[in-house]
Amino acid sequence: MQKLKNTFSKFLSFKFAPLIIFLIMALLMVSRQLWTHTLFFGADSLFHFNRFYDTAMQLKTGKFSYFQTNFGFMQTGRILSALYGPITAYLGGAILLLCGSWFKFQIIMNLIVLVIAGLTMYLLNIKNHVTRGYAILIAIIYMYSSQIVQWVTSQQFTAFGAALLPLLLISGTNAIRKHDISILGLALSMSLLIQTHLMSSLIGMLGLIPLFLVGLITATDKWKLVRHTLYAAIITIFLTINVWYNLLFISSTNKLLSVYPVPHLRTYGFNFNLYSIINIFKPTVM
């Protein structure tokens, strides 16, 4: 027994041990799908598969259309990728071309989101001085949480935003612990989120506010933290010009049907009752 513990301890000390563990746990998550050789289709499957198919065909044929979807969505020309994670859409299209089938594509994308979620949460834990063993355990729990698994089961793209979110929260950790932030670290992590999932970047920004306020209150050189944050914001604006400019341009000039008109928000929203609270705060999430 002691020999087994020593072997495991040596393995944990190996530099790439966390990556190997996360990959094994990700393979376990998709093992049933691999065994049965089936596709999982959920609420957002057709939506995301159509946009990835469109960018894949653009890359294959060389007929690029940044705004219109001329291959996916029954060639209706609807505006999508320009407003919804444009860089990620083309990366997904490239992966689809390399995979050659929807089954391989889904497996690879599942593994990508699961492993990224594990690695980013692991890095966030290490930044907060959590010991390596516990950091790996918490990262695995995060990998298997509903926010991440919802891509595997129903192709909800929020999972990719959730997988990248811990990278952004590292800046909040630095604001509290070091009373400073990495300019490039904050700019790149926020830009990556915006290029992937816009709503997740908004959630991340709201999550950073209390962390930055605590860091600002406790900092001796407050202007340094503010200055570096402003620099990061300016860099982010330049790195995401293809997202926010498109949103402004299309919103101001579009004469057709809006993206998703909701005349009665109550129909599509949460009511503050017991059922909604239980639905939001699931036991596994708690």
C-alpha positions in Angstrom: 0.0 0.0 0.0 2.8 2.4 0.9 4.6 1.5 -2.4 1.4 2.4 -4.3 1.2 5.8 -2.4 4.8 6.5 -3.2 4.2 5.7 -6.9 1.1 8.0 -7.0 3.0 10.8 -5.3 5.9 10.5 -7.8 3.3 10.6 -10.7 1.7 13.7 -9.2 5.0 15.5 -9.1 5.4 14.9 -12.8 5.1 18.1 -14.7 2.4 16.9 -17.1 0.5 14.8 -14.6 -2.5 17.2 -14.4 -2.9 17.2 -18.1 -2.8 13.4 -18.3 -5.4 13.1 -15.5 -7.7 15.6 -17.1 -7.4 13.8 -20.5 -8.2 10.4 -18.8 -11.3 11.9 -17.0 -12.4 13.5 -20.3 -12.1 10.2 -22.1 -14.2 8.6 -19.3 -16.9 11.2 -19.8 -17.2 10.4 -23.5 -16.5 6.6 -23.1 -20.1 5.7 -23.6 -20.3 7.7 -26.8 -17.1 6.1 -28.0 -18.3 2.6 -27.1 -21.7 3.0 -28.8 -20.4 5.1 -31.7 -23.4 7.5 -31.5 -23.9 11.2 -31.7 -25.5 13.2 -28.9 -28.1 15.8 -30.1 -29.4 18.4 -27.7 -31.2 21.7 -27.6 -28.5 23.7 -29.5 -27.0 20.9 -31.7 -28.5 22.1 -35.0 -27.6 25.7 -34.3 -23.9 25.1 -33.6 -23.4 22.3 -36.1 -24.8 24.6 -38.8 -22.5 27.4 -38.0 -19.5 25.1 -37.9 -20.5 23.5 -41.2 -20.8 26.9 -42.8 -17.3 28.0 -41.7 -15.9 24.6 -42.7 -17.3 25.0 -46.2 -16.0 28.5 -46.4 -12.5 27.2 -45.6 -12.9 24.3 -48.0 -14.2 26.2 -51.0 -12.4 29.5 -50.4 -15.7 31.3 -50.8 -15.6 33.4 -47.6 -18.5 35.4 -46.3 -17.9 36.9 -42.9 -21.5 38.0 -42.4 -23.7 35.7 -44.4 -24.1 32.0 -43.8 -24.3 30.8 -47.4 -23.7 27.1 -46.6 -25.3 26.4 -43.3 -28.9 27.1 -42.2 -30.3 25.9 -45.5 -28.3 28.7 -47.3 -30.6 31.4 -45.9 -27.8 33.9 -45.5 -28.6 34.7 -41.9 -26.1 36.8 -40.0 -24.6 34.6 -37.3 -20.8 34.1 -37.0 -20.1 37.8 -37.2 -22.0 38.3 -33.9 -21.4 35.0 -32.2 -17.8 34.0 -31.5 -16.4 34.6 -35.0 -12.8 33.4 -34.3 -14.1 30.3 -32.5 -16.6 29.6 -35.4 -13.7 29.4 -37.9 -11.6 27.3 -35.5 -14.5 24.9 -35.1 -14.9 24.8 -38.9 -11.3 23.9 -39.3 -11.6 21.1 -36.7 -14.6 19.8 -38.6 -12.7 19.7 -41.8 -9.8 17.8 -40.2 -12.2 15.4 -38.5 -14.1 14.5 -41.6 -17.2 13.3 -39.8 -19.7 14.6 -37.2 -18.9 11.8 -34.8 -15.2 12.5 -34.7 -15.9 16.3 -34.6 -18.2 15.9 -31.5 -15.7 13.6 -29.7 -12.8 16.0 -30.3 -14.8 19.1 -29.3 -16.0 17.3 -26.1 -12.4 16.5 -25.2 -11.3 20.0 -25.9 -13.9 21.7 -23.7 -13.4 19.2 -20.9 -9.6 19.4 -20.8 -9.6 23.2 -21.1 -12.0 23.4 -18.2 -9.8 21.2 -16.1 -6.6 23.0 -17.0 -7.9 26.5 -16.4 -9.5 25.6 -13.1 -6.3 23.9 -12.0 -4.3 27.0 -12.9 -6.7 29.2 -10.9 -6.4 26.9 -7.9 -2.6 26.9 -8.1 -2.6 30.7 -8.3 -4.6 30.7 -5.0 -2.0 28.5 -3.4 -4.1 25.3 -3.3 -1.9 22.2 -3.1 -1.5 20.2 -6.3 -3.6 17.2 -5.3 -6.6 19.3 -4.2 -6.2 21.6 -7.2 -6.5 18.5 -9.5 -9.5 17.3 -7.6 -11.3 20.6 -7.7 -10.5 20.9 -11.5 -12.1 17.4 -12.1 -15.2 18.4 -10.2 -15.4 21.5 -12.4 -14.9 19.4 -15.5 -17.9 17.3 -14.5 -20.1 20.2 -13.4 -23.3 20.9 -15.3 -21.9 24.1 -16.8 -19.2 22.2 -18.7 -21.1 18.9 -19.3 -23.9 20.7 -21.0 -21.8 20.9 -24.2 -21.3 17.1 -24.1 -25.0 16.3 -23.6 -26.8 19.1 -25.5 -24.2 21.3 -27.3 -24.8 24.4 -25.3 -21.9 26.7 -26.1 -22.0 28.4 -22.7 -19.7 25.5 -21.7 -16.8 26.9 -23.7 -17.2 30.3 -22.0 -17.3 28.5 -18.6 -14.2 26.5 -19.5 -12.3 29.8 -20.2 -13.7 31.8 -17.3 -11.1 30.7 -14.7 -8.4 32.3 -16.8 -10.1 35.6 -16.5 -10.6 35.2 -12.7 -6.8 34.8 -12.3 -6.6 38.6 -12.9 -9.1 39.0 -10.0 -6.8 36.8 -7.8 -3.8 39.0 -8.8 -5.8 42.1 -7.9 -6.4 40.9 -4.4 -3.1 39.1 -3.7 -0.6 41.3 -5.6 -2.7 44.5 -5.9 -1.8 44.5 -9.5 -2.8 42.7 -12.7 -1.0 41.3 -15.7 -2.0 43.7 -18.6 -1.6 41.1 -21.3 -3.1 38.4 -19.1 -6.3 40.3 -18.5 -6.5 41.6 -22.1 -5.9 38.2 -23.7 -8.2 36.3 -21.4 -11.1 38.8 -21.8 -10.5 39.0 -25.6 -10.5 35.2 -25.8 -13.9 35.1 -24.0 -15.4 37.8 -26.2 -14.2 36.0 -29.3 -15.8 32.7 -27.9 -18.9 33.6 -26.0 -20.1 37.2 -25.5 -22.4 36.4 -22.5 -19.6 34.6 -20.7 -17.4 37.7 -21.0 -20.2 39.8 -19.4 -20.5 37.3 -16.6 -16.7 37.3 -16.1 -16.6 41.1 -16.0 -19.3 41.1 -13.3 -17.3 38.5 -11.4 -14.2 40.6 -11.6 -15.8 43.8 -10.2 -15.9 42.7 -6.5 -12.4 41.2 -6.7 -11.0 44.4 -8.2 -12.8 46.6 -5.6 -11.3 44.6 -2.8 -7.8 44.8 -4.4 -8.3 48.5 -5.0 -9.3 49.2 -1.4 -6.4 47.3 0.1 -3.8 48.5 -2.4 -1.2 51.1 -1.4 -0.6 52.1 -5.0 -4.2 52.4 -6.2 -3.4 54.3 -9.4 -1.1 51.5 -10.6 -3.9 48.9 -10.5 -6.3 51.3 -12.2 -3.7 52.3 -14.8 -2.8 48.7 -15.7 -6.5 47.8 -15.9 -7.2 50.6 -18.3 -4.3 49.5 -20.5 -5.7 46.0 -20.6 -9.1 47.4 -21.5 -7.7 49.4 -24.4 -5.8 46.4 -25.7 -9.0 44.3 -25.4 -11.0 46.9 -27.4 -8.4 46.6 -30.3 -8.3 42.8 -30.1 -12.1 42.5 -30.3 -12.9 45.2 -32.8 -14.3 42.5 -35.1 -17.0 41.7 -32.5 -18.2 45.0 -31.1 -17.9 46.9 -34.4 -20.1 44.3 -36.0 -22.6 44.5 -33.2 -22.9 48.3 -33.5 -22.9 48.3 -37.3 -25.5 45.6 -37.8 -27.7 46.9 -34.9 -27.8 50.3 -36.5 -28.3 49.3 -40.1 -30.2 46.1 -40.0 -33.7 46.4 -41.6 -34.7 42.8 -41.3 -35.9 40.7 -38.4 -33.9 41.3 -35.2 -31.7 38.5 -33.8 -34.3 37.1 -31.4 -37.3 39.3 -30.7 -38.9 38.4 -27.3 -42.2 40.3 -27.0 -43.0 38.8 -23.6 -39.8 38.3 -21.6 -41.7 36.6 -18.7 -42.5 33.6 -21.0 -38.7 32.9 -21.6 -37.3 34.0 -18.2 -37.1 32.7 -14.7 -39.7 33.4 -12.1 -38.4 33.8 -8.5 -40.1 30.8 -7.0 -38.9 27.5 -5.4 -38.8 25.6 -8.7 -36.6 28.2 -10.4 -34.2 28.5 -7.4 -33.8 24.7 -7.4 -33.3 24.7 -11.2 -30.6 27.3 -11.0 -28.8 26.2 -7.8 -28.5 22.5 -8.5 -27.1 20.2 -5.7 -24.1 19.3 -7.8 -23.3 23.0 -8.5 -23.6 23.8 -4.8 
